[in-house]
Amino acid sequence: MALLEVKDLQVRVEEREILHGLTLTVNEGQIHAIMGPNGSGKSTLSHVIAGKPGYEVTGGQILFKGEDLLEMAPEERAARGVFLAFQYPVEIPGVTTMNFLRTALNAQRKARGESELMVPDFLKKVREVSKSLNIPQDMLKRGVNVGFSGGEKKRNEVLQMALFEPSLCILDEMDSGLDIDALRIAADGVNALHSPKRAMVVITHYQRLLNYIVPDVVHVMSKGRVVKSGGKELALELEASGYTQFEDAA
């Protein structure tokens, strides 16, 4: 069943066209990797799906579970099950990770018509989830991403995914700035969350991430379009020959 359908999407920022008729379908339970050079529109696609301000959709459609995603505010999209893990997670001084997680989780539950979790129930849940992901408890007491290493920031986002239980997880270059050990730990957390009803869209430049998070489908983007799709072997081809071969196809 199609979870996400992007149809002929056209997007610009100010006067610059970024996406030029991009089409993409992601089914439930699938892992899709989107690869491409800098400036191809990968991050723009993720931001538009999540509802980040500053992008103007000039044509096309995005359907999520059959509903028009573009008609929803960013918080509505999150409550419906869309999650974006940022390439560079922001720091929020003065707000502990624990308080941030509880506020965000209860906001989503309220938007879905569910009762908010009281403090004891929330603490039990977050401790169980963090333990299952091997996330140390002291991280929860610190300011959100304040003083966190690159690996800790990505593990914090994996923790958010586990708590919020989204249907669609978009990982925007989660391998950026991570060493091999941190990458493996973050990828293990992502793999633990994969399920038949949850889809993952993994945006990356490099094959190395896909050694840990193995995709069902790989897409190559160039100049704002998907120019080729294939199996996981396509990522190996890109690693060997680069993106130049696809520039004329865009």
Buried (B, 14 or more C-beta within 10 A) or exposed (E): EBBBBBBEBBBBEEEEBBBBEBEBBBBBBBBBBBBBBEEBBBBBBBBBBBBBEEBEBEEBBBBBBEEEBBEBEEEBBBBBBBBBBBBEBEEBEEBBBBBBBBEBBBBBBEEEEEEBBEEEEBBEBBBEBBEEBEBEEEBBEBBBBEEBEBBBBBBBBBBBBBBBBBBBBBBBBBBBBBEEEBBBBBBBBBBBBBEEEBBBBBBBBBBBBBBBBBBBBBBBBBBBBBBBBBEBEBBBBBEEEEBEBBEEEB
